[in-house]
Amino acid sequence: MGPGAEKKIRKCAVREGKSLNRFLIDLIEVNVMGKGEGKPREFNDLDELIGSLNKDDVKAIEQSVRKQRKTDPELWK
């Protein structure tokens, strides 16, 4: 992380009255884990695709996702 980013993060932590660690944990929880403010994180980056795919495209995507969701036993030894 560059010194400019670190300085900005420290300023934000001070502004919110939090320790640097608490601020970073909260930042990660909200932006990565979708926590905060009592509502789930909303994803809308694929909204343009809704209704634009044909059946073959949908099948191809579903197959790809299914493959990605399989657990690799070698990784869980």
mmJSON file of the N, C-alpha and C atoms, coordinates in Angstrom:
{"data_MODEL":{"atom_site":{
"group_PDB":["ATOM","ATOM","ATOM","ATOM","ATOM","ATOM","ATOM","ATOM","ATOM","ATOM","ATOM","ATOM","ATOM","ATOM","ATOM","ATOM","ATOM","ATOM","ATOM","ATOM","ATOM","ATOM","ATOM","ATOM","ATOM","ATOM","ATOM","ATOM","ATOM","ATOM","ATOM","ATOM","ATOM","ATOM","ATOM","ATOM","ATOM","ATOM","ATOM","ATOM","ATOM","ATOM","ATOM","ATOM","ATOM","ATOM","ATOM","ATOM","ATOM","ATOM","ATOM","ATOM","ATOM","ATOM","ATOM","ATOM","ATOM","ATOM","ATOM","ATOM","ATOM","ATOM","ATOM","ATOM","ATOM","ATOM","ATOM","ATOM","ATOM","ATOM","ATOM","ATOM","ATOM","ATOM","ATOM","ATOM","ATOM","ATOM","ATOM","ATOM","ATOM","ATOM","ATOM","ATOM","ATOM","ATOM","ATOM","ATOM","ATOM","ATOM","ATOM","ATOM","ATOM","ATOM","ATOM","ATOM","ATOM","ATOM","ATOM","ATOM","ATOM","ATOM","ATOM","ATOM","ATOM","ATOM","ATOM","ATOM","ATOM","ATOM","ATOM","ATOM","ATOM","ATOM","ATOM","ATOM","ATOM","ATOM","ATOM","ATOM","ATOM","ATOM","ATOM","ATOM","ATOM","ATOM","ATOM","ATOM","ATOM","ATOM","ATOM","ATOM","ATOM","ATOM","ATOM","ATOM","ATOM","ATOM","ATOM","ATOM","ATOM","ATOM","ATOM","ATOM","ATOM","ATOM","ATOM","ATOM","ATOM","ATOM","ATOM","ATOM","ATOM","ATOM","ATOM","ATOM","ATOM","ATOM","ATOM","ATOM","ATOM","ATOM","ATOM","ATOM","ATOM","ATOM","ATOM","ATOM","ATOM","ATOM","ATOM","ATOM","ATOM","ATOM","ATOM","ATOM","ATOM","ATOM","ATOM","ATOM","ATOM","ATOM","ATOM","ATOM","ATOM","ATOM","ATOM","ATOM","ATOM","ATOM","ATOM","ATOM","ATOM","ATOM","ATOM","ATOM","ATOM","ATOM","ATOM","ATOM","ATOM","ATOM","ATOM","ATOM","ATOM","ATOM","ATOM","ATOM","ATOM","ATOM","ATOM","ATOM","ATOM","ATOM","ATOM","ATOM","ATOM","ATOM","ATOM","ATOM","ATOM","ATOM","ATOM","ATOM","ATOM","ATOM","ATOM","ATOM","ATOM","ATOM","ATOM"],
"id":[1,2,3,4,5,6,7,8,9,10,11,12,13,14,15,16,17,18,19,20,21,22,23,24,25,26,27,28,29,30,31,32,33,34,35,36,37,38,39,40,41,42,43,44,45,46,47,48,49,50,51,52,53,54,55,56,57,58,59,60,61,62,63,64,65,66,67,68,69,70,71,72,73,74,75,76,77,78,79,80,81,82,83,84,85,86,87,88,89,90,91,92,93,94,95,96,97,98,99,100,101,102,103,104,105,106,107,108,109,110,111,112,113,114,115,116,117,118,119,120,121,122,123,124,125,126,127,128,129,130,131,132,133,134,135,136,137,138,139,140,141,142,143,144,145,146,147,148,149,150,151,152,153,154,155,156,157,158,159,160,161,162,163,164,165,166,167,168,169,170,171,172,173,174,175,176,177,178,179,180,181,182,183,184,185,186,187,188,189,190,191,192,193,194,195,196,197,198,199,200,201,202,203,204,205,206,207,208,209,210,211,212,213,214,215,216,217,218,219,220,221,222,223,224,225,226,227,228,229,230,231],
"type_symbol":["N","C","C","N","C","C","N","C","C","N","C","C","N","C","C","N","C","C","N","C","C","N","C","C","N","C","C","N","C","C","N","C","C","N","C","C","N","C","C","N","C","C","N","C","C","N","C","C","N","C","C","N","C","C","N","C","C","N","C","C","N","C","C","N","C","C","N","C","C","N","C","C","N","C","C","N","C","C","N","C","C","N","C","C","N","C","C","N","C","C","N","C","C","N","C","C","N","C","C","N","C","C","N","C","C","N","C","C","N","C","C","N","C","C","N","C","C","N","C","C","N","C","C","N","C","C","N","C","C","N","C","C","N","C","C","N","C","C","N","C","C","N","C","C","N","C","C","N","C","C","N","C","C","N","C","C","N","C","C","N","C","C","N","C","C","N","C","C","N","C","C","N","C","C","N","C","C","N","C","C","N","C","C","N","C","C","N","C","C","N","C","C","N","C","C","N","C","C","N","C","C","N","C","C","N","C","C","N","C","C","N","C","C","N","C","C","N","C","C","N","C","C","N","C","C","N","C","C","N","C","C"],
"label_atom_id":["N","CA","C","N","CA","C","N","CA","C","N","CA","C","N","CA","C","N","CA","C","N","CA","C","N","CA","C","N","CA","C","N","CA","C","N","CA","C","N","CA","C","N","CA","C","N","CA","C","N","CA","C","N","CA","C","N","CA","C","N","CA","C","N","CA","C","N","CA","C","N","CA","C","N","CA","C","N","CA","C","N","CA","C","N","CA","C","N","CA","C","N","CA","C","N","CA","C","N","CA","C","N","CA","C","N","CA","C","N","CA","C","N","CA","C","N","CA","C","N","CA","C","N","CA","C","N","CA","C","N","CA","C","N","CA","C","N","CA","C","N","CA","C","N","CA","C","N","CA","C","N","CA","C","N","CA","C","N","CA","C","N","CA","C","N","CA","C","N","CA","C","N","CA","C","N","CA","C","N","CA","C","N","CA","C","N","CA","C","N","CA","C","N","CA","C","N","CA","C","N","CA","C","N","CA","C","N","CA","C","N","CA","C","N","CA","C","N","CA","C","N","CA","C","N","CA","C","N","CA","C","N","CA","C","N","CA","C","N","CA","C","N","CA","C","N","CA","C","N","CA","C","N","CA","C","N","CA","C","N","CA","C","N","CA","C","N","CA","C"],
"label_alt_id":[null,null,null,null,null,null,null,null,null,null,null,null,null,null,null,null,null,null,null,null,null,null,null,null,null,null,null,null,null,null,null,null,null,null,null,null,null,null,null,null,null,null,null,null,null,null,null,null,null,null,null,null,null,null,null,null,null,null,null,null,null,null,null,null,null,null,null,null,null,null,null,null,null,null,null,null,null,null,null,null,null,null,null,null,null,null,null,null,null,null,null,null,null,null,null,null,null,null,null,null,null,null,null,null,null,null,null,null,null,null,null,null,null,null,null,null,null,null,null,null,null,null,null,null,null,null,null,null,null,null,null,null,null,null,null,null,null,null,null,null,null,null,null,null,null,null,null,null,null,null,null,null,null,null,null,null,null,null,null,null,null,null,null,null,null,null,null,null,null,null,null,null,null,null,null,null,null,null,null,null,null,null,null,null,null,null,null,null,null,null,null,null,null,null,null,null,null,null,null,null,null,null,null,null,null,null,null,null,null,null,null,null,null,null,null,null,null,null,null,null,null,null,null,null,null,null,null,null,null,null,null],
"label_comp_id":["MET","MET","MET","GLY","GLY","GLY","PRO","PRO","PRO","GLY","GLY","GLY","ALA","ALA","ALA","GLU","GLU","GLU","LYS","LYS","LYS","LYS","LYS","LYS","ILE","ILE","ILE","ARG","ARG","ARG","LYS","LYS","LYS","CYS","CYS","CYS","ALA","ALA","ALA","VAL","VAL","VAL","ARG","ARG","ARG","GLU","GLU","GLU","GLY","GLY","GLY","LYS","LYS","LYS","SER","SER","SER","LEU","LEU","LEU","ASN","ASN","ASN","ARG","ARG","ARG","PHE","PHE","PHE","LEU","LEU","LEU","ILE","ILE","ILE","ASP","ASP","ASP","LEU","LEU","LEU","ILE","ILE","ILE","GLU","GLU","GLU","VAL","VAL","VAL","ASN","ASN","ASN","VAL","VAL","VAL","MET","MET","MET","GLY","GLY","GLY","LYS","LYS","LYS","GLY","GLY","GLY","GLU","GLU","GLU","GLY","GLY","GLY","LYS","LYS","LYS","PRO","PRO","PRO","ARG","ARG","ARG","GLU","GLU","GLU","PHE","PHE","PHE","ASN","ASN","ASN","ASP","ASP","ASP","LEU","LEU","LEU","ASP","ASP","ASP","GLU","GLU","GLU","LEU","LEU","LEU","ILE","ILE","ILE","GLY","GLY","GLY","SER","SER","SER","LEU","LEU","LEU","ASN","ASN","ASN","LYS","LYS","LYS","ASP","ASP","ASP","ASP","ASP","ASP","VAL","VAL","VAL","LYS","LYS","LYS","ALA","ALA","ALA","ILE","ILE","ILE","GLU","GLU","GLU","GLN","GLN","GLN","SER","SER","SER","VAL","VAL","VAL","ARG","ARG","ARG","LYS","LYS","LYS","GLN","GLN","GLN","ARG","ARG","ARG","LYS","LYS","LYS","THR","THR","THR","ASP","ASP","ASP","PRO","PRO","PRO","GLU","GLU","GLU","LEU","LEU","LEU","TRP","TRP","TRP","LYS","LYS","LYS"],
"label_asym_id":["A","A","A","A","A","A","A","A","A","A","A","A","A","A","A","A","A","A","A","A","A","A","A","A","A","A","A","A","A","A","A","A","A","A","A","A","A","A","A","A","A","A","A","A","A","A","A","A","A","A","A","A","A","A","A","A","A","A","A","A","A","A","A","A","A","A","A","A","A","A","A","A","A","A","A","A","A","A","A","A","A","A","A","A","A","A","A","A","A","A","A","A","A","A","A","A","A","A","A","A","A","A","A","A","A","A","A","A","A","A","A","A","A","A","A","A","A","A","A","A","A","A","A","A","A","A","A","A","A","A","A","A","A","A","A","A","A","A","A","A","A","A","A","A","A","A","A","A","A","A","A","A","A","A","A","A","A","A","A","A","A","A","A","A","A","A","A","A","A","A","A","A","A","A","A","A","A","A","A","A","A","A","A","A","A","A","A","A","A","A","A","A","A","A","A","A","A","A","A","A","A","A","A","A","A","A","A","A","A","A","A","A","A","A","A","A","A","A","A","A","A","A","A","A","A","A","A","A","A","A","A"],
"label_entity_id":["1","1","1","1","1","1","1","1","1","1","1","1","1","1","1","1","1","1","1","1","1","1","1","1","1","1","1","1","1","1","1","1","1","1","1","1","1","1","1","1","1","1","1","1","1","1","1","1","1","1","1","1","1","1","1","1","1","1","1","1","1","1","1","1","1","1","1","1","1","1","1","1","1","1","1","1","1","1","1","1","1","1","1","1","1","1","1","1","1","1","1","1","1","1","1","1","1","1","1","1","1","1","1","1","1","1","1","1","1","1","1","1","1","1","1","1","1","1","1","1","1","1","1","1","1","1","1","1","1","1","1","1","1","1","1","1","1","1","1","1","1","1","1","1","1","1","1","1","1","1","1","1","1","1","1","1","1","1","1","1","1","1","1","1","1","1","1","1","1","1","1","1","1","1","1","1","1","1","1","1","1","1","1","1","1","1","1","1","1","1","1","1","1","1","1","1","1","1","1","1","1","1","1","1","1","1","1","1","1","1","1","1","1","1","1","1","1","1","1","1","1","1","1","1","1","1","1","1","1","1","1"],
"label_seq_id":[1,1,1,2,2,2,3,3,3,4,4,4,5,5,5,6,6,6,7,7,7,8,8,8,9,9,9,10,10,10,11,11,11,12,12,12,13,13,13,14,14,14,15,15,15,16,16,16,17,17,17,18,18,18,19,19,19,20,20,20,21,21,21,22,22,22,23,23,23,24,24,24,25,25,25,26,26,26,27,27,27,28,28,28,29,29,29,30,30,30,31,31,31,32,32,32,33,33,33,34,34,34,35,35,35,36,36,36,37,37,37,38,38,38,39,39,39,40,40,40,41,41,41,42,42,42,43,43,43,44,44,44,45,45,45,46,46,46,47,47,47,48,48,48,49,49,49,50,50,50,51,51,51,52,52,52,53,53,53,54,54,54,55,55,55,56,56,56,57,57,57,58,58,58,59,59,59,60,60,60,61,61,61,62,62,62,63,63,63,64,64,64,65,65,65,66,66,66,67,67,67,68,68,68,69,69,69,70,70,70,71,71,71,72,72,72,73,73,73,74,74,74,75,75,75,76,76,76,77,77,77],
"pdbx_PDB_ins_code":[null,null,null,null,null,null,null,null,null,null,null,null,null,null,null,null,null,null,null,null,null,null,null,null,null,null,null,null,null,null,null,null,null,null,null,null,null,null,null,null,null,null,null,null,null,null,null,null,null,null,null,null,null,null,null,null,null,null,null,null,null,null,null,null,null,null,null,null,null,null,null,null,null,null,null,null,null,null,null,null,null,null,null,null,null,null,null,null,null,null,null,null,null,null,null,null,null,null,null,null,null,null,null,null,null,null,null,null,null,null,null,null,null,null,null,null,null,null,null,null,null,null,null,null,null,null,null,null,null,null,null,null,null,null,null,null,null,null,null,null,null,null,null,null,null,null,null,null,null,null,null,null,null,null,null,null,null,null,null,null,null,null,null,null,null,null,null,null,null,null,null,null,null,null,null,null,null,null,null,null,null,null,null,null,null,null,null,null,null,null,null,null,null,null,null,null,null,null,null,null,null,null,null,null,null,null,null,null,null,null,null,null,null,null,null,null,null,null,null,null,null,null,null,null,null,null,null,null,null,null,null],
"Cartn_x":[0.855,0.0,0.901,0.539,1.321,1.087,2.029,1.901,0.665,0.262,-0.932,-2.186,-2.292,-3.46,-3.49,-2.332,-2.266,-2.677,-2.197,-2.522,-4.03,-4.614,-6.053,-6.863,-6.45,-7.14,-7.052,-5.873,-5.712,-6.614,-6.711,-7.574,-9.038,-9.456,-10.839,-11.121,-10.164,-10.328,-10.479,-9.64,-9.708,-11.049,-11.463,-12.725,-13.91,-13.861,-14.941,-14.738,-13.632,-13.374,-13.058,-12.412,-12.095,-10.592,-10.171,-8.773,-8.574,-7.34,-7.042,-7.523,-7.254,-7.689,-9.209,-9.929,-11.397,-11.942,-11.36,-11.806,-11.616,-10.451,-10.169,-11.077,-11.323,-12.228,-13.628,-14.113,-15.44,-15.495,-14.45,-14.378,-14.455,-13.721,-13.736,-15.108,-15.679,-16.987,-18.062,-18.039,-19.059,-18.831,-17.585,-17.308,-17.029,-16.597,-16.298,-17.358,-17.736,-18.671,-20.13,-20.369,-21.731,-22.469,-21.737,-22.384,-22.54,-23.422,-23.548,-24.921,-25.321,-26.555,-27.791,-27.703,-28.864,-29.446,-28.778,-29.316,-28.211,-28.573,-27.558,-27.002,-25.794,-25.149,-25.87,-26.097,-26.795,-25.786,-25.909,-25.052,-25.899,-25.453,-26.21,-25.318,-24.14,-23.192,-23.588,-24.534,-24.962,-26.39,-26.934,-28.321,-28.575,-27.592,-27.765,-28.028,-27.558,-27.714,-29.095,-29.828,-31.125,-32.025,-32.492,-33.379,-32.688,-31.372,-30.672,-30.019,-30.03,-29.369,-30.351,-29.865,-30.715,-30.537,-31.33,-31.313,-29.958,-29.284,-27.967,-26.941,-27.004,-26.093,-26.336,-27.605,-27.966,-27.439,-27.618,-27.124,-25.611,-24.904,-23.44,-22.99,-23.653,-23.306,-23.601,-24.752,-25.109,-24.119,-23.673,-22.678,-21.367,-20.957,-19.709,-19.779,-20.893,-21.067,-21.095,-21.767,-21.833,-20.431,-19.6,-18.223,-17.436,-17.648,-16.918,-17.333,-18.521,-19.03,-18.65,-18.018,-17.592,-16.382,-16.393,-15.283,-14.159,-12.959,-11.777,-11.261,-11.399,-10.983,-9.506,-8.687,-7.253,-6.992,-7.861,-7.691,-8.155,-8.878,-9.459,-8.883,-7.64,-6.991,-6.386],
"Cartn_y":[-1.169,0.0,1.233,2.169,3.392,4.293,5.208,6.099,6.996,7.375,8.21,7.488,6.217,5.423,5.21,4.901,4.678,5.938,7.082,8.349,8.613,8.354,8.579,7.637,6.379,5.407,5.821,6.262,6.716,7.918,8.851,10.024,9.601,8.656,8.168,7.513,6.737,6.071,7.101,8.125,9.183,9.911,10.225,10.943,10.158,8.827,7.991,7.619,8.069,7.785,6.334,5.673,4.255,4.047,2.929,2.541,2.141,2.133,1.738,0.312,-0.586,-1.979,-2.091,-1.407,-1.469,-0.91,0.196,0.809,-0.146,-0.797,-1.724,-2.951,-3.467,-4.617,-4.235,-3.076,-2.617,-2.412,-1.847,-1.607,-2.914,-3.901,-5.214,-5.864,-5.81,-6.437,-5.819,-4.515,-3.848,-4.075,-3.929,-3.963,-5.343,-6.256,-7.598,-8.59,-8.505,-9.472,-9.035,-7.794,-7.328,-7.018,-6.829,-6.547,-5.04,-4.675,-3.277,-2.716,-1.797,-1.052,-1.934,-3.168,-4.029,-4.528,-4.287,-4.792,-5.476,-6.477,-7.19,-6.31,-6.602,-5.86,-6.157,-5.125,-5.288,-5.319,-6.312,-6.423,-6.126,-5.189,-4.854,-4.782,-5.369,-5.28,-6.107,-7.015,-7.842,-7.521,-6.435,-6.086,-5.936,-5.444,-5.237,-6.549,-7.667,-8.956,-9.578,-9.123,-9.73,-9.639,-10.798,-10.856,-10.81,-10.67,-10.552,-11.856,-12.874,-14.128,-15.112,-15.859,-16.903,-18.182,-19.19,-20.42,-21.121,-21.093,-21.735,-21.033,-19.688,-18.927,-19.252,-19.325,-19.632,-21.007,-21.996,-23.348,-23.349,-22.629,-22.574,-21.944,-20.881,-20.221,-21.146,-21.8,-22.707,-23.861,-24.404,-25.478,-24.982,-23.798,-23.231,-23.015,-22.477,-22.227,-23.545,-24.541,-25.853,-26.431,-26.321,-26.82,-26.082,-24.772,-23.963,-24.261,-24.74,-25.006,-26.372,-27.192,-28.515,-28.367,-29.116,-29.095,-29.972,-29.424,-30.185,-30.925,-32.26,-33.028,-32.834,-32.551,-32.352,-31.108,-30.128,-28.894,-29.033,-30.104,-30.266,-31.452,-31.776,-32.869,-32.358],
"Cartn_z":[0.0,0.0,0.0,-0.81,-0.885,0.316,0.571,1.733,1.652,0.45,0.304,0.748,0.371,0.756,2.263,2.824,4.275,5.028,4.569,5.232,5.172,4.022,3.865,4.756,4.832,5.684,7.145,7.568,8.957,9.25,8.304,8.489,8.632,7.811,7.882,9.233,9.723,11.018,12.131,12.092,13.106,13.005,11.79,11.582,12.147,12.044,12.572,14.038,14.626,16.033,16.312,15.349,15.487,15.433,16.019,15.856,14.397,13.958,12.585,12.322,13.27,13.112,13.019,13.912,13.899,12.591,12.138,10.891,9.716,9.642,8.542,8.591,9.791,9.927,9.459,9.89,9.469,7.957,7.404,5.965,5.184,5.645,4.991,5.134,6.328,6.542,5.658,5.5,4.694,3.206,2.758,1.323,0.756,1.577,1.081,1.537,2.792,3.35,3.197,2.81,2.617,3.9,4.991,6.272,6.445,7.332,7.701,7.399,8.204,8.05,7.927,8.417,8.502,7.195,6.077,4.818,4.024,3.251,2.474,1.36,0.966,-0.105,-1.42,-2.204,-3.475,-4.617,-5.464,-6.632,-7.863,-8.681,-9.885,-11.124,-11.052,-12.155,-13.375,-13.238,-14.368,-14.816,-14.316,-14.625,-16.126,-16.871,-18.311,-19.051,-18.478,-19.143,-18.968,-17.976,-17.688,-18.92,-19.365,-20.51,-21.86,-21.885,-23.168,-23.619,-22.774,-23.119,-23.745,-24.73,-25.294,-24.473,-24.757,-23.952,-23.982,-25.128,-25.224,-24.337,-24.313,-23.455,-21.986,-21.617,-20.228,-19.838,-20.712,-20.424,-20.255,-21.117,-21.035,-19.723,-19.317,-18.054,-16.881,-16.893,-15.801,-15.693,-16.822,-16.794,-16.199,-16.598,-16.091,-14.581,-14.121,-12.689,-11.923,-12.466,-11.812,-11.639,-12.658,-12.579,-11.5,-11.408,-10.435,-9.001,-8.809,-7.459,-6.924,-7.746,-7.285,-6.371,-5.296,-4.354,-4.874,-4.86,-5.269,-4.042,-3.999,-2.818,-2.472,-3.46,-3.211,-2.362,-2.471,-1.703,-0.257,0.055,1.384,2.14,1.865,2.599,3.871],
"occupancy":[1.0,1.0,1.0,1.0,1.0,1.0,1.0,1.0,1.0,1.0,1.0,1.0,1.0,1.0,1.0,1.0,1.0,1.0,1.0,1.0,1.0,1.0,1.0,1.0,1.0,1.0,1.0,1.0,1.0,1.0,1.0,1.0,1.0,1.0,1.0,1.0,1.0,1.0,1.0,1.0,1.0,1.0,1.0,1.0,1.0,1.0,1.0,1.0,1.0,1.0,1.0,1.0,1.0,1.0,1.0,1.0,1.0,1.0,1.0,1.0,1.0,1.0,1.0,1.0,1.0,1.0,1.0,1.0,1.0,1.0,1.0,1.0,1.0,1.0,1.0,1.0,1.0,1.0,1.0,1.0,1.0,1.0,1.0,1.0,1.0,1.0,1.0,1.0,1.0,1.0,1.0,1.0,1.0,1.0,1.0,1.0,1.0,1.0,1.0,1.0,1.0,1.0,1.0,1.0,1.0,1.0,1.0,1.0,1.0,1.0,1.0,1.0,1.0,1.0,1.0,1.0,1.0,1.0,1.0,1.0,1.0,1.0,1.0,1.0,1.0,1.0,1.0,1.0,1.0,1.0,1.0,1.0,1.0,1.0,1.0,1.0,1.0,1.0,1.0,1.0,1.0,1.0,1.0,1.0,1.0,1.0,1.0,1.0,1.0,1.0,1.0,1.0,1.0,1.0,1.0,1.0,1.0,1.0,1.0,1.0,1.0,1.0,1.0,1.0,1.0,1.0,1.0,1.0,1.0,1.0,1.0,1.0,1.0,1.0,1.0,1.0,1.0,1.0,1.0,1.0,1.0,1.0,1.0,1.0,1.0,1.0,1.0,1.0,1.0,1.0,1.0,1.0,1.0,1.0,1.0,1.0,1.0,1.0,1.0,1.0,1.0,1.0,1.0,1.0,1.0,1.0,1.0,1.0,1.0,1.0,1.0,1.0,1.0,1.0,1.0,1.0,1.0,1.0,1.0,1.0,1.0,1.0,1.0,1.0,1.0,1.0,1.0,1.0,1.0,1.0,1.0],
"B_iso_or_equiv":[0.0,0.0,0.0,0.0,0.0,0.0,0.0,0.0,0.0,0.0,0.0,0.0,0.0,0.0,0.0,0.0,0.0,0.0,0.0,0.0,0.0,0.0,0.0,0.0,0.0,0.0,0.0,0.0,0.0,0.0,0.0,0.0,0.0,0.0,0.0,0.0,0.0,0.0,0.0,0.0,0.0,0.0,0.0,0.0,0.0,0.0,0.0,0.0,0.0,0.0,0.0,0.0,0.0,0.0,0.0,0.0,0.0,0.0,0.0,0.0,0.0,0.0,0.0,0.0,0.0,0.0,0.0,0.0,0.0,0.0,0.0,0.0,0.0,0.0,0.0,0.0,0.0,0.0,0.0,0.0,0.0,0.0,0.0,0.0,0.0,0.0,0.0,0.0,0.0,0.0,0.0,0.0,0.0,0.0,0.0,0.0,0.0,0.0,0.0,0.0,0.0,0.0,0.0,0.0,0.0,0.0,0.0,0.0,0.0,0.0,0.0,0.0,0.0,0.0,0.0,0.0,0.0,0.0,0.0,0.0,0.0,0.0,0.0,0.0,0.0,0.0,0.0,0.0,0.0,0.0,0.0,0.0,0.0,0.0,0.0,0.0,0.0,0.0,0.0,0.0,0.0,0.0,0.0,0.0,0.0,0.0,0.0,0.0,0.0,0.0,0.0,0.0,0.0,0.0,0.0,0.0,0.0,0.0,0.0,0.0,0.0,0.0,0.0,0.0,0.0,0.0,0.0,0.0,0.0,0.0,0.0,0.0,0.0,0.0,0.0,0.0,0.0,0.0,0.0,0.0,0.0,0.0,0.0,0.0,0.0,0.0,0.0,0.0,0.0,0.0,0.0,0.0,0.0,0.0,0.0,0.0,0.0,0.0,0.0,0.0,0.0,0.0,0.0,0.0,0.0,0.0,0.0,0.0,0.0,0.0,0.0,0.0,0.0,0.0,0.0,0.0,0.0,0.0,0.0,0.0,0.0,0.0,0.0,0.0,0.0,0.0,0.0,0.0,0.0,0.0,0.0],
"pdbx_formal_charge":[null,null,null,null,null,null,null,null,null,null,null,null,null,null,null,null,null,null,null,null,null,null,null,null,null,null,null,null,null,null,null,null,null,null,null,null,null,null,null,null,null,null,null,null,null,null,null,null,null,null,null,null,null,null,null,null,null,null,null,null,null,null,null,null,null,null,null,null,null,null,null,null,null,null,null,null,null,null,null,null,null,null,null,null,null,null,null,null,null,null,null,null,null,null,null,null,null,null,null,null,null,null,null,null,null,null,null,null,null,null,null,null,null,null,null,null,null,null,null,null,null,null,null,null,null,null,null,null,null,null,null,null,null,null,null,null,null,null,null,null,null,null,null,null,null,null,null,null,null,null,null,null,null,null,null,null,null,null,null,null,null,null,null,null,null,null,null,null,null,null,null,null,null,null,null,null,null,null,null,null,null,null,null,null,null,null,null,null,null,null,null,null,null,null,null,null,null,null,null,null,null,null,null,null,null,null,null,null,null,null,null,null,null,null,null,null,null,null,null,null,null,null,null,null,null,null,null,null,null,null,null],
"auth_seq_id":[1,1,1,2,2,2,3,3,3,4,4,4,5,5,5,6,6,6,7,7,7,8,8,8,9,9,9,10,10,10,11,11,11,12,12,12,13,13,13,14,14,14,15,15,15,16,16,16,17,17,17,18,18,18,19,19,19,20,20,20,21,21,21,22,22,22,23,23,23,24,24,24,25,25,25,26,26,26,27,27,27,28,28,28,29,29,29,30,30,30,31,31,31,32,32,32,33,33,33,34,34,34,35,35,35,36,36,36,37,37,37,38,38,38,39,39,39,40,40,40,41,41,41,42,42,42,43,43,43,44,44,44,45,45,45,46,46,46,47,47,47,48,48,48,49,49,49,50,50,50,51,51,51,52,52,52,53,53,53,54,54,54,55,55,55,56,56,56,57,57,57,58,58,58,59,59,59,60,60,60,61,61,61,62,62,62,63,63,63,64,64,64,65,65,65,66,66,66,67,67,67,68,68,68,69,69,69,70,70,70,71,71,71,72,72,72,73,73,73,74,74,74,75,75,75,76,76,76,77,77,77],
"auth_comp_id":["MET","MET","MET","GLY","GLY","GLY","PRO","PRO","PRO","GLY","GLY","GLY","ALA","ALA","ALA","GLU","GLU","GLU","LYS","LYS","LYS","LYS","LYS","LYS","ILE","ILE","ILE","ARG","ARG","ARG","LYS","LYS","LYS","CYS","CYS","CYS","ALA","ALA","ALA","VAL","VAL","VAL","ARG","ARG","ARG","GLU","GLU","GLU","GLY","GLY","GLY","LYS","LYS","LYS","SER","SER","SER","LEU","LEU","LEU","ASN","ASN","ASN","ARG","ARG","ARG","PHE","PHE","PHE","LEU","LEU","LEU","ILE","ILE","ILE","ASP","ASP","ASP","LEU","LEU","LEU","ILE","ILE","ILE","GLU","GLU","GLU","VAL","VAL","VAL","ASN","ASN","ASN","VAL","VAL","VAL","MET","MET","MET","GLY","GLY","GLY","LYS","LYS","LYS","GLY","GLY","GLY","GLU","GLU","GLU","GLY","GLY","GLY","LYS","LYS","LYS","PRO","PRO","PRO","ARG","ARG","ARG","GLU","GLU","GLU","PHE","PHE","PHE","ASN","ASN","ASN","ASP","ASP","ASP","LEU","LEU","LEU","ASP","ASP","ASP","GLU","GLU","GLU","LEU","LEU","LEU","ILE","ILE","ILE","GLY","GLY","GLY","SER","SER","SER","LEU","LEU","LEU","ASN","ASN","ASN","LYS","LYS","LYS","ASP","ASP","ASP","ASP","ASP","ASP","VAL","VAL","VAL","LYS","LYS","LYS","ALA","ALA","ALA","ILE","ILE","ILE","GLU","GLU","GLU","GLN","GLN","GLN","SER","SER","SER","VAL","VAL","VAL","ARG","ARG","ARG","LYS","LYS","LYS","GLN","GLN","GLN","ARG","ARG","ARG","LYS","LYS","LYS","THR","THR","THR","ASP","ASP","ASP","PRO","PRO","PRO","GLU","GLU","GLU","LEU","LEU","LEU","TRP","TRP","TRP","LYS","LYS","LYS"],
"auth_asym_id":["A","A","A","A","A","A","A","A","A","A","A","A","A","A","A","A","A","A","A","A","A","A","A","A","A","A","A","A","A","A","A","A","A","A","A","A","A","A","A","A","A","A","A","A","A","A","A","A","A","A","A","A","A","A","A","A","A","A","A","A","A","A","A","A","A","A","A","A","A","A","A","A","A","A","A","A","A","A","A","A","A","A","A","A","A","A","A","A","A","A","A","A","A","A","A","A","A","A","A","A","A","A","A","A","A","A","A","A","A","A","A","A","A","A","A","A","A","A","A","A","A","A","A","A","A","A","A","A","A","A","A","A","A","A","A","A","A","A","A","A","A","A","A","A","A","A","A","A","A","A","A","A","A","A","A","A","A","A","A","A","A","A","A","A","A","A","A","A","A","A","A","A","A","A","A","A","A","A","A","A","A","A","A","A","A","A","A","A","A","A","A","A","A","A","A","A","A","A","A","A","A","A","A","A","A","A","A","A","A","A","A","A","A","A","A","A","A","A","A","A","A","A","A","A","A","A","A","A","A","A","A"],
"auth_atom_id":["N","CA","C","N","CA","C","N","CA","C","N","CA","C","N","CA","C","N","CA","C","N","CA","C","N","CA","C","N","CA","C","N","CA","C","N","CA","C","N","CA","C","N","CA","C","N","CA","C","N","CA","C","N","CA","C","N","CA","C","N","CA","C","N","CA","C","N","CA","C","N","CA","C","N","CA","C","N","CA","C","N","CA","C","N","CA","C","N","CA","C","N","CA","C","N","CA","C","N","CA","C","N","CA","C","N","CA","C","N","CA","C","N","CA","C","N","CA","C","N","CA","C","N","CA","C","N","CA","C","N","CA","C","N","CA","C","N","CA","C","N","CA","C","N","CA","C","N","CA","C","N","CA","C","N","CA","C","N","CA","C","N","CA","C","N","CA","C","N","CA","C","N","CA","C","N","CA","C","N","CA","C","N","CA","C","N","CA","C","N","CA","C","N","CA","C","N","CA","C","N","CA","C","N","CA","C","N","CA","C","N","CA","C","N","CA","C","N","CA","C","N","CA","C","N","CA","C","N","CA","C","N","CA","C","N","CA","C","N","CA","C","N","CA","C","N","CA","C","N","CA","C","N","CA","C","N","CA","C","N","CA","C","N","CA","C","N","CA","C"],
"pdbx_PDB_model_num":[1,1,1,1,1,1,1,1,1,1,1,1,1,1,1,1,1,1,1,1,1,1,1,1,1,1,1,1,1,1,1,1,1,1,1,1,1,1,1,1,1,1,1,1,1,1,1,1,1,1,1,1,1,1,1,1,1,1,1,1,1,1,1,1,1,1,1,1,1,1,1,1,1,1,1,1,1,1,1,1,1,1,1,1,1,1,1,1,1,1,1,1,1,1,1,1,1,1,1,1,1,1,1,1,1,1,1,1,1,1,1,1,1,1,1,1,1,1,1,1,1,1,1,1,1,1,1,1,1,1,1,1,1,1,1,1,1,1,1,1,1,1,1,1,1,1,1,1,1,1,1,1,1,1,1,1,1,1,1,1,1,1,1,1,1,1,1,1,1,1,1,1,1,1,1,1,1,1,1,1,1,1,1,1,1,1,1,1,1,1,1,1,1,1,1,1,1,1,1,1,1,1,1,1,1,1,1,1,1,1,1,1,1,1,1,1,1,1,1,1,1,1,1,1,1,1,1,1,1,1,1]
}}}
